[in-house]
């Protein structure tokens, strides 16, 4: 991962491959953002005019490269768009800085060192720029011939980044950098897991990776294999995983702090490959289904990040891991599963499997009576239809908590939207055979899934459900600090919720 340092050095005398500056979009053309004063001065105050001539507008994510002026030790200036110019006396939004830094870092693939002279007004800006660099420079090339950490063009990601305008001896600035490194290293680990092919990332392999990392960071790790799941009566996880030669697992990761008086439980859907089972997905819908474990990856990353940050809150992560495959031992439409909670579920569609593994994990998490449970899952195509490919939906059994989760997501730059749980949709899941069916009305399918999950949350426990089906895997081109492929969405939201809880601010 890119190495980061803080510096108060002047841009002209810094030895680097490039100097990154910010450009804002204004009515009369591009405007050079604060932090780039020395660069603008070297252009005789005409940098904005030069950029305008080159066609730059300052639009979000726009990258313009130009030769550095005489006297600079760096040969290149990279001007990156910050979007609209803020109002007078206002600073740039942290997400604008994060996106700009990410776009610039990606554009500098192959460079050994770059200096980022973006606007810095406080520690929050330092953290945002650092996150943008670390997330934007990400590349997954483990399985390519050039390998060795090199990108697809044979060039390695940006090796070193210097954040100018940040104070290396300021405790707040150093803390912001350390937090960014811890969170982004774990988020990028989640991306790696999401991008791994399913023939390598089986439930057993995922459990082994989580166990190794958990032990490295002082977590208590418990792995339930197939025998333990049978003994415990985890009918949902066993039913989904029964069709695969790669047997299921339930992983529990526990982080505790001696001074903590609050407990959060995070539950992640971990379908390492989803064929749909007997209700087989058609061609065109199964090629990216290695990403169906993105929720478990997010939970895993968030718990480890919380431990690395030493947050004063107890956090338990539950990873419900299975592979959904068709075979003679696979669960069939019409089968009835007895869940860990004791409830029975009639399976009407084996491709609605995520809610089955989550149901068992939610009930297991409920037995510890945490202060709140948050589950994360690539659960429904219906949520993608409702919110698109960049926004996840939030449902909850408590409106105030749903608002808290939404605000936390927006604060860290993860687009999300609160969704309802309409009671009338529950009737559609009534079954003549079992306590509940795993399918209901087609319209509002994402909300139906949320209502199903609610059935398996312990009484009196605050709960939220994040359906990340849209933003979990980016099938388009990279943008901002978001790469093509696994994105690691929801990691930063979960970490922020843990931070708020540790501070006593959980709503």
C-alpha positions in Angstrom: 0.0 0.0 0.0 1.1 3.6 -0.7 3.3 5.0 2.1 2.1 8.3 3.5 4.0 11.1 5.3 3.0 14.6 6.4 5.1 17.7 5.5 5.2 21.4 5.8 7.8 21.7 3.0 7.3 24.0 0.1 6.2 22.4 -3.2 9.0 23.9 -5.4 11.9 22.3 -3.5 10.3 18.9 -3.0 11.9 16.0 -4.9 9.0 14.0 -6.3 7.6 12.7 -9.6 4.6 15.0 -9.4 2.9 17.8 -7.5 -0.8 17.4 -7.1 -2.9 20.5 -6.8 -6.7 21.1 -6.6 -8.8 23.0 -9.0 -12.4 24.1 -8.3 -15.1 24.8 -10.8 -16.4 28.4 -10.9 -18.8 30.3 -13.2 -15.9 32.0 -15.0 -13.7 29.0 -15.3 -11.3 26.9 -13.2 -10.0 28.3 -9.9 -6.8 27.2 -8.2 -7.6 25.8 -4.8 -5.8 26.7 -1.5 -2.6 24.7 -1.0 -1.3 25.4 -4.5 -0.3 29.1 -3.9 3.4 28.3 -4.5 2.6 26.5 -7.7 0.4 29.3 -8.9 3.1 31.9 -8.1 5.6 30.0 -10.2 3.2 30.3 -13.1 3.2 34.1 -12.5 -0.4 33.8 -11.1 -1.7 32.5 -14.4 -2.1 28.8 -13.6 -5.9 29.0 -13.8 -5.7 30.6 -17.2 -3.2 27.9 -18.4 -5.6 25.2 -17.1 -8.5 26.9 -18.8 -6.6 26.9 -22.1 -5.9 23.2 -21.7 -9.6 22.6 -21.3 -9.7 22.0 -17.6 -12.9 23.1 -15.8 -12.3 21.9 -12.2 -15.1 19.3 -12.5 -15.1 16.5 -10.0 -12.5 13.8 -10.9 -11.0 15.7 -13.8 -7.3 15.2 -14.1 -5.0 17.5 -16.1 -1.2 17.1 -16.4 1.2 19.8 -17.3 4.9 20.4 -17.1 6.1 21.9 -13.8 7.4 25.4 -14.0 11.1 26.3 -14.0 12.8 25.9 -10.6 10.6 23.0 -9.4 12.4 19.7 -8.6 9.3 17.8 -9.6 8.8 17.6 -13.4 5.1 17.3 -13.4 2.0 19.2 -12.0 -1.2 17.2 -11.8 -4.3 19.4 -11.4 -7.3 17.4 -10.1 -10.9 18.7 -10.1 -12.6 19.3 -6.8 -16.0 20.2 -8.2 -17.9 23.3 -7.3 -16.1 26.1 -5.5 -17.3 26.4 -1.9 -19.0 29.6 -0.6 -16.9 32.4 0.9 -15.3 31.4 4.3 -16.3 27.8 3.7 -13.9 24.9 3.2 -14.0 22.1 0.7 -16.1 19.1 1.7 -14.0 16.2 2.9 -15.6 13.9 0.3 -14.5 16.2 -2.5 -10.9 16.1 -1.2 -11.2 12.3 -0.8 -12.4 11.8 -4.4 -9.8 14.2 -5.8 -6.9 12.6 -4.0 -8.1 9.2 -5.2 -8.4 10.2 -8.8 -4.9 11.8 -8.7 -3.4 8.7 -7.0 -4.8 6.4 -9.7 -3.6 8.7 -12.4 -0.1 8.5 -10.9 0.2 4.7 -11.2 3.8 3.9 -11.9 5.2 7.0 -10.0 7.5 6.5 -7.1 6.6 9.7 -5.2 4.0 12.4 -5.4 3.3 15.5 -3.2 -0.3 16.4 -2.6 -0.8 20.1 -2.2 -4.6 20.0 -1.7 -6.6 22.3 0.7 -5.9 21.5 4.3 -7.8 23.4 7.0 -7.9 20.8 9.8 -7.2 17.2 10.8 -10.4 16.1 9.0 -9.0 17.2 5.7 -5.7 15.4 6.4 -7.7 12.2 7.0 -9.8 12.6 3.9 -6.9 13.2 1.6 -5.0 10.3 3.1 -8.0 8.0 2.6 -8.4 9.2 -1.0 -4.7 8.4 -1.7 -4.7 5.0 -0.1 -8.0 3.9 -1.6 -7.5 5.5 -5.0 -4.1 3.8 -5.5 -5.5 0.3 -4.8 -4.9 -2.3 -7.5 -5.7 -6.0 -7.5 -3.3 -7.9 -9.7 -2.5 -11.1 -7.7 -3.6 -13.4 -10.5 -1.9 -11.5 -13.5 1.3 -12.6 -15.1 3.1 -9.4 -14.1 1.9 -9.9 -10.5 4.1 -8.6 -7.8 1.8 -5.7 -6.9 1.8 -4.2 -10.4 -1.2 -2.8 -12.1 -2.6 -4.1 -15.4 -0.3 -1.8 -17.4 2.7 -3.4 -15.7 3.2 -0.4 -13.5 3.1 -0.5 -9.7 0.7 1.7 -7.8 2.0 5.0 -6.4 4.6 4.1 -3.9 4.9 7.2 -1.7 2.7 10.2 -1.1 3.6 13.4 0.9 0.7 15.4 2.2 1.7 19.1 2.1 0.1 21.6 4.4 -0.3 18.9 7.1 1.7 19.2 10.3 3.9 16.2 11.1 4.2 17.2 14.8 0.5 18.0 15.3 -1.2 15.3 17.4 -4.6 15.7 15.6 -3.0 15.5 12.2 -0.9 12.5 13.1 -4.0 10.8 14.6 -6.0 11.4 11.4 -3.2 9.9 9.3 -2.9 6.8 11.6 -6.7 6.3 11.5 -6.8 6.6 7.7 -4.0 4.0 7.4 -5.7 1.5 9.7 -9.1 1.8 8.1 -7.9 1.8 4.5 -5.6 -1.1 5.0 -8.5 -3.2 6.3 -10.9 -1.8 3.6 -8.4 -2.7 0.9 -8.1 -6.2 2.5 -11.9 -6.5 2.1 -11.5 -5.5 -1.6 -8.9 -8.2 -2.0 -11.3 -10.8 -0.6 -14.2 -9.6 -2.8 -11.9 -9.8 -5.9 -10.6 -13.3 -5.1 -11.9 -16.0 -7.4 -14.3 -18.4 -5.6 -12.2 -21.4 -6.4 -9.7 -19.9 -3.9 -12.0 -18.1 -1.5 -14.1 -21.0 -0.2 -15.9 -20.6 3.1 -13.1 -22.6 4.8 -10.4 -20.4 3.2 -12.3 -17.2 4.2 -12.5 -18.5 7.8 -8.8 -19.3 7.8 -7.9 -15.7 6.6 -10.2 -14.2 9.2 -8.8 -16.4 11.9 -5.2 -15.5 11.1 -5.9 -11.7 10.9 -8.0 -11.9 14.1 -5.3 -13.5 16.1 -2.7 -11.1 14.7 -4.8 -8.2 16.1 -5.8 -9.6 19.4 -9.3 -10.8 18.6 -10.9 -13.8 20.0 -11.9 -16.1 17.0 -14.4 -18.9 17.0 -15.1 -20.9 13.8 -18.0 -23.3 13.6 -17.4 -25.9 10.9 -20.1 -28.2 9.4 -20.1 -30.6 12.3 -20.5 -27.8 14.8 -23.2 -26.2 12.7 -25.2 -29.4 12.6 -24.8 -29.9 16.4 -25.9 -26.3 17.0 -28.9 -26.5 14.7 -27.9 -23.8 12.2 -30.5 -24.9 9.6 -30.2 -21.8 7.4 -26.5 -21.9 6.9 -26.5 -25.6 6.5 -29.4 -25.5 4.0 -27.7 -23.0 1.8 -24.3 -24.6 1.9 -25.6 -28.2 1.6 -25.3 -28.3 -2.2 -21.6 -27.5 -2.3 -18.5 -29.6 -1.8 -17.1 -26.5 0.0 -18.7 -26.8 3.4 -20.1 -23.7 5.2 -18.7 -21.9 8.2 -19.9 -19.4 10.8 -17.0 -17.2 12.1 -17.3 -15.1 15.2 -14.7 -12.4 15.7 -14.7 -10.7 19.1 -12.9 -7.4 20.0 -13.2 -6.3 23.6 -11.9 -3.2 25.4 -11.4 -3.1 29.2 -13.1 0.2 29.5 -16.0 -0.5 27.2 -19.6 -0.4 28.4 -21.3 -0.8 25.0 -21.5 -3.7 22.7 -22.1 -3.7 18.9 -22.7 -6.8 16.8 -22.0 -6.7 13.0 -23.3 -9.6 10.9 -22.2 -10.2 7.3 -23.5 -12.2 4.5 -20.7 -14.4 3.1 -21.8 -16.3 0.1 -18.5 -17.0 -1.5 -20.2 -17.9 -4.7 -23.9 -17.7 -5.5 -25.1 -19.8 -8.5 -28.6 -19.4 -7.3 -28.7 -23.1 -6.3 -31.6 -25.1 -7.8 -33.2 -21.8 -8.7 -30.2 -21.3 -11.0 -29.2 -17.8 -12.1 -29.3 -17.3 -15.9 -26.2 -16.5 -17.9 -25.4 -12.8 -17.5 -26.3 -12.8 -13.8 -23.7 -15.1 -12.3 -20.4 -14.0 -13.6 -19.7 -11.6 -10.7 -21.3 -13.6 -8.0 -18.0 -14.1 -6.2 -18.8 -10.7 -4.7 -21.8 -12.1 -2.8 -19.6 -12.2 0.3 -19.0 -8.5 0.3 -21.0 -8.0 3.5 -18.9 -10.5 5.4 -15.8 -8.9 4.1 -17.0 -5.5 5.3 -17.8 -6.8 8.8 -14.4 -8.6 9.0 -12.5 -5.4 8.0 -14.5 -3.2 10.3 -13.9 -5.4 13.4 -10.2 -5.6 12.7 -10.0 -1.8 12.0 -11.8 -1.2 15.3 -9.3 -3.3 17.1 -6.4 -1.5 15.5 -7.8 1.9 16.5 -8.3 0.7 20.1 -11.9 1.9 20.2 -13.5 1.8 23.7 -16.4 -0.4 22.5 -16.9 -4.1 22.4 -17.5 -5.3 18.8 -18.5 -8.8 17.7 -18.4 -9.7 14.0 -20.4 -12.7 12.6 -19.4 -14.0 9.2 -22.1 -16.4 7.8 -20.1 -18.2 5.1 -21.5 -20.6 2.5 -21.4 -21.5 -1.2 -24.8 -21.7 -2.9 -24.6 -24.5 -5.5 -27.0 -26.9 -7.2 -26.5 -30.6 -6.7 -28.2 -33.7 -5.4 -27.7 -32.5 -1.8 -28.8 -28.9 -2.5 -31.9 -27.4 -0.8 -34.9 -27.4 -3.1 -37.8 -25.1 -3.6 -40.5 -26.4 -1.3 -38.1 -27.6 1.4 -38.6 -26.5 5.0 -35.6 -25.5 7.1 -35.5 -25.3 10.9 -33.4 -22.3 11.7 -31.1 -21.7 14.6 -33.9 -19.7 16.3 -36.3 -22.7 16.1 -38.5 -21.1 13.5 -39.2 -23.0 10.3 -38.8 -21.4 6.8 -40.3 -22.7 3.6 -37.8 -22.2 0.8 -39.7 -21.0 -2.2 -36.6 -19.7 -4.1 -33.1 -21.0 -3.4 -31.6 -17.8 -4.9 -33.0 -16.0 -1.9 -30.3 -17.6 0.2 -28.6 -14.7 1.8 -31.5 -14.0 4.2 -31.3 -17.7 5.3 -27.6 -17.5 6.4 -28.1 -14.1 7.9 -31.1 -15.3 9.9 -29.0 -17.8 11.7 -26.2 -15.4 12.3 -28.6 -12.6 13.5 -30.2 -15.0 16.0 -26.7 -16.1 17.2 -25.7 -12.4 17.6 -28.9 -11.7 19.5 -28.1 -14.3 22.2 -25.4 -11.9 23.5 -28.0 -9.0 23.8 -25.7 -6.4 22.2 -26.8 -2.7 22.3 -27.3 -2.8 18.6 -26.9 -5.2 15.6 -26.1 -4.1 12.1 -26.1 -6.6 9.3 -24.5 -6.0 5.9 -25.4 -7.9 2.8 -25.5 -7.9 -1.0 -29.1 -9.0 -0.6 -31.4 -8.0 -3.3 -31.5 -7.0 -6.9 -34.6 -5.0 -6.0 -32.5 -2.6 -4.0 -30.3 -2.0 -7.0 -33.4 -1.2 -9.0 -34.5 1.2 -6.4 -31.3 3.0 -5.6 -28.9 2.3 -8.4 -25.3 1.1 -8.3 -23.7 3.5 -5.9 -26.2 3.8 -3.0 -27.0 1.2 -0.4 -30.3 1.0 1.4 -30.8 1.2 5.2 -33.7 -0.5 7.0 -34.1 -0.7 10.8 -36.6 -1.5 13.6 -35.9 1.9 15.1 -36.2 5.1 13.1 -33.7 7.0 15.3 -31.1 4.3 14.8 -31.7 4.2 11.1 -31.1 8.0 11.0 -27.9 7.5 13.0 -26.6 4.9 10.5 -27.6 7.1 7.6 -25.8 10.1 9.0 -22.7 8.0 9.8 -22.6 6.7 6.2 -23.0 10.2 4.7 -20.3 11.6 7.0 -17.7 9.1 5.8 -18.7 9.5 2.1 -20.7 6.3 1.5 -24.0 7.2 -0.3 -26.9 5.6 1.5 -30.7 6.1 1.7 -33.2 5.2 4.5 -35.8 2.7 3.4 -39.1 1.7 5.2 -40.3 -1.7 6.4 -44.0 -1.6 5.5 -45.9 -4.0 7.7 -48.4 -4.9 4.9 -45.6 -6.7 3.0 -45.1 -9.2 5.9 -48.4 -11.0 4.9 -46.8 -12.1 1.6 -44.4 -14.3 3.4 -47.0 -16.3 5.1 -46.6 -20.0 4.5 -49.2 -22.9 4.8 -46.4 -25.2 5.7 -43.9 -23.3 7.8 -43.7 -20.3 10.2 -42.5 -18.1 7.3 -41.5 -18.3 3.6 -38.2 -16.9 2.3 -40.1 -15.0 -0.4 -43.0 -12.6 -0.5 -44.3 -10.0 -2.9 -42.1 -9.3 -5.9 -42.7 -5.5 -5.8 -40.7 -4.0 -2.9 -38.5 -7.1 -2.8 -35.7 -5.4 -0.9 -38.1 -4.3 1.8 -39.6 -7.9 2.0 -36.1 -9.2 2.6 -35.6 -6.7 5.4 -38.9 -7.8 7.0 -37.7 -11.4 6.8 -34.5 -10.6 8.6 -36.3 -8.6 11.3 -38.0 -11.9 12.3 -34.7 -13.2 13.5 -33.5 -10.3 15.6 -33.9 -10.8 19.4 -36.8 -9.0 21.1 -35.9 -5.5 22.3 -32.6 -5.3 20.4 -32.0 -2.3 18.1 -31.1 -3.5 14.6 -30.3 -2.1 11.2 -29.9 -3.8 7.8 -27.7 -2.5 5.0 -28.4 -3.8 1.6 -25.2 -3.1 -0.3 -26.1 -5.0 -3.5 -25.6 -1.9 -5.7 -22.3 -0.4 -4.6 -20.5 -3.6 -3.4 -19.0 -4.4 -6.8 -18.2 -1.8 -9.4 -18.7 -3.3 -12.9 -18.0 0.0 -14.6 -14.8 2.1 -14.8 -13.1 3.5 -11.7 -14.1 6.8 -10.3 -12.8 9.0 -7.5 -11.2 6.6 -5.1 -13.4 3.7 -6.1 -11.8 1.0 -8.3 -13.3 -1.4 -10.7 -14.4 -4.6 -8.9 -14.8 -4.9 -5.2 -15.3 -1.6 -3.4 -15.3 -2.4 0.3 -18.5 -0.4 0.8 -19.9 -0.2 4.3 -16.5 -0.7 6.0 -16.2 3.0 6.8 -19.8 3.3 8.0 -19.4 0.4 10.4 -16.1 1.8 11.8 -17.8 5.2 12.2 -20.7 3.6 14.1 -18.2 1.9 16.4 -16.4 5.3 17.0 -19.7 7.0 17.8 -20.6 4.2 20.2 -17.3 4.5 21.9 -17.8 8.2 22.3 -21.3 7.7 23.8 -23.0 9.2 20.7 -24.9 6.2 19.4 -28.5 7.3 18.7 
